[in-house]
């Protein structure tokens, strides 16, 4: 996964964020492999966290800074340093790897840091120049993608090209939304595009995706449940 990084104003493209969301984040637990997917709940992860008496965790790697491919030796040295940092912080961890299901990129050695707080996870991700990391902030087992840099707003040409590839019925909805919102929708899984573009299709009695395109957790339940929770919390709906 490659991106340009020679700028103090580094940003992450919607396409790269979408790729991160499609990765399988695999945790090695004894003789089994637990696969974590962004935006999904993992019962196995819930069990790991409960057994280790923690209420948060982060899936971290030091491989390929800013998603630029580097040699295996450099990656392994960086990963060893990351593990050393976790040991210094007395943070327990399980080994794992990030796998690109399409097979385009090599698997990246990773760790599931158990009980690490968000500040330390962000510091380590920044130290090893990662665009994002996987964050689990409660014992519900909902896997989130946390960006370390702002999302890049696509150019008008990129937006128009993306809209032209949408089903005809969604193109008008897309043209009505600001570029800043479209950037997030472009990063969402394909199966959620219709939901986020066509607000008129929302059924208050059916489950929503568990997270909005910007990664904000929506909680488990129906659209109506979430509306009430968001209103109570004073949070504006994403629409």
C-alpha positions in Angstrom: 0.0 0.0 0.0 1.8 3.1 -1.2 1.3 6.8 -0.7 3.3 10.0 -1.0 4.7 11.2 2.4 7.3 14.0 1.8 5.1 16.7 3.3 4.4 18.2 6.7 0.8 18.2 5.7 0.6 14.4 5.1 -2.9 13.1 4.4 -4.3 9.6 3.7 -6.3 9.0 0.5 -9.9 7.5 0.7 -8.6 4.6 -1.5 -5.9 3.8 1.0 -8.3 4.0 3.9 -10.6 1.6 2.0 -7.7 -0.8 1.6 -7.0 -0.7 5.3 -10.6 -1.6 6.0 -10.4 -4.6 3.8 -7.3 -6.0 5.5 -7.6 -9.1 7.7 -6.0 -8.4 11.0 -5.0 -11.8 12.3 -4.2 -12.5 15.9 -2.3 -15.7 16.8 -3.9 -17.1 19.9 -2.4 -20.5 21.0 -3.0 -22.8 18.1 -5.7 -20.7 16.4 -5.9 -17.6 14.3 -8.5 -14.9 15.1 -9.4 -12.7 12.2 -10.4 -9.1 13.0 -12.1 -6.9 10.4 -12.7 -3.2 10.7 -16.3 -2.3 11.5 -17.0 -5.8 12.7 -17.5 -7.3 16.2 -15.2 -10.2 17.2 -16.5 -12.5 20.0 -13.1 -14.2 20.1 -11.5 -10.8 20.7 -14.0 -10.2 23.5 -12.9 -13.4 25.2 -9.2 -12.5 24.9 -9.8 -9.1 26.5 -11.8 -10.5 29.3 -9.3 -13.2 30.0 -6.6 -10.6 30.1 -8.7 -8.2 32.2 -8.4 -5.3 29.8 -11.0 -3.0 28.3 -9.0 -1.7 25.3 -6.4 -2.9 22.8 -4.6 -1.9 19.7 -3.4 -3.8 16.7 0.0 -2.3 15.7 2.8 -2.8 13.2 6.0 -1.1 12.4 6.2 -2.4 8.9 6.3 -0.2 5.8 6.2 3.3 7.3 3.5 5.4 5.7 2.6 2.4 3.6 5.7 2.6 1.5 7.3 -0.8 0.9 10.7 -1.3 2.5 13.0 -4.3 2.7 12.2 -7.3 5.0 15.3 -6.7 7.1 14.3 -3.1 7.8 10.8 -4.1 8.6 11.9 -6.9 11.0 14.2 -4.5 12.8 11.5 -1.9 13.2 9.0 -4.5 14.4 11.5 -5.7 17.0 11.9 -2.1 18.3 8.1 -1.8 18.5 7.9 -5.0 20.6 10.7 -3.6 22.8 8.7 -0.4 23.4 5.7 -2.5 24.5 7.9 -4.5 26.9 9.3 -1.2 28.3 5.7 -0.1 28.9 4.9 -3.5 30.5 2.1 -4.1 28.0 1.2 -7.7 27.2 0.7 -8.5 23.6 -0.1 -11.3 21.2 1.6 -11.7 17.8 -0.3 -11.4 14.6 -0.1 -10.1 11.1 -2.1 -7.9 8.7 -3.1 -9.7 5.5 -4.2 -8.2 2.3 -7.0 -10.6 1.2 -6.4 -9.7 -2.5 -2.8 -10.9 -2.2 -1.4 -7.6 -3.6 0.7 -6.8 -0.6 2.8 -9.0 1.6 1.6 -9.8 5.1 2.8 -7.4 7.8 4.0 -8.7 11.1 1.9 -7.1 13.9 1.0 -7.3 17.5 -2.3 -7.0 19.5 -1.3 -4.8 22.4 -3.6 -5.6 25.3 -4.7 -2.8 27.7 -2.6 -0.1 25.9 -4.2 3.3 26.3 -5.0 5.4 23.3 -2.3 7.9 23.9 0.5 5.3 24.0 -1.0 3.6 20.9 -0.9 6.9 19.0 2.6 7.6 20.2 3.8 4.3 18.9 2.0 4.6 15.6 3.5 8.0 15.2 7.0 6.8 16.2 6.9 4.1 13.5 5.3 6.4 10.9 2.0 4.5 10.5 -0.9 6.1 8.6 -3.4 4.3 10.8 -3.8 1.5 13.4 -6.6 -0.7 14.6 -8.2 0.4 17.9 -10.6 -1.4 20.2 -11.8 0.9 22.9 -14.2 -1.3 24.9 -15.1 -4.9 25.7 -17.8 -5.0 23.0 -15.2 -6.2 20.5 -15.9 -3.7 17.8 -12.8 -3.2 15.6 -12.2 0.4 14.6 -9.7 2.0 12.2 -8.0 5.0 13.7 -6.3 7.4 11.4 -3.0 9.2 12.4 -3.4 11.8 9.7 -6.4 13.6 8.1 -8.2 12.1 5.1 -7.3 13.7 1.8 -10.1 15.4 0.0 -10.2 14.1 -3.6 -9.9 16.5 -6.6 -13.0 17.4 -8.6 -11.7 15.1 -11.3 -11.4 12.2 -8.9 -14.8 12.8 -7.5 -16.4 13.0 -10.9 -14.7 9.8 -12.0 -15.9 8.0 -8.8 -19.5 9.2 -9.3 -19.5 8.1 -12.9 -18.8 4.6 -11.8 -21.7 4.5 -9.3 -25.0 2.9 -10.2 -27.2 5.5 -12.0 -29.6 5.7 -9.2 -26.9 6.9 -6.7 -25.2 9.4 -8.9 -27.6 12.3 -8.2 -27.4 11.6 -4.4 -23.6 11.8 -4.6 -23.6 15.1 -6.5 -25.6 16.7 -3.7 -23.0 15.9 -1.0 -20.0 18.1 -0.1 -16.5 16.8 -1.1 -15.5 16.4 2.5 -18.4 13.9 3.1 -17.8 12.1 -0.2 -14.2 11.5 0.8 -15.4 9.4 3.7 -18.0 7.6 1.7 -15.4 6.8 -0.9 -13.4 5.0 1.8 -16.4 2.9 3.0 -16.9 -0.8 2.0 -18.7 -1.2 -1.3 -21.7 -2.9 0.4 -22.3 0.3 2.5 -22.1 2.9 -0.3 -25.8 2.7 -1.1 -26.7 3.1 2.5 -24.5 6.2 3.1 -25.5 7.9 -0.2 -29.2 7.3 -0.2 -30.5 8.6 3.1 -34.1 8.1 1.9 -33.5 4.3 1.9 -32.9 4.1 5.6 -35.2 1.7 7.4 -35.6 2.5 11.1 -36.2 -1.1 11.9 -33.1 -2.6 10.3 -29.6 -2.7 11.7 -27.1 0.0 10.5 -23.5 -0.6 9.9 -21.7 -0.6 13.2 -19.6 2.5 12.3 -20.1 5.6 10.2 -17.7 6.2 7.3 -15.5 8.4 9.4 -15.0 5.5 11.8 -17.3 6.8 14.6 -18.9 3.8 16.4 -22.7 3.8 16.1 -23.3 1.1 18.6 -25.4 -2.1 18.2 -29.1 -1.7 17.3 -31.4 -0.3 14.7 -31.3 3.1 13.1 -34.0 4.3 15.4 -31.9 3.2 18.5 -29.0 5.1 17.2 -30.9 8.3 16.4 -32.1 8.4 20.0 -28.6 7.8 21.3 -27.0 10.4 19.1 -29.7 13.0 20.0 -29.2 12.3 23.7 -25.4 12.6 23.3 -25.8 15.8 21.3 -24.1 14.3 18.2 -25.2 15.2 14.7 -26.1 12.4 12.4 -23.9 11.7 9.4 -26.0 12.6 6.4 
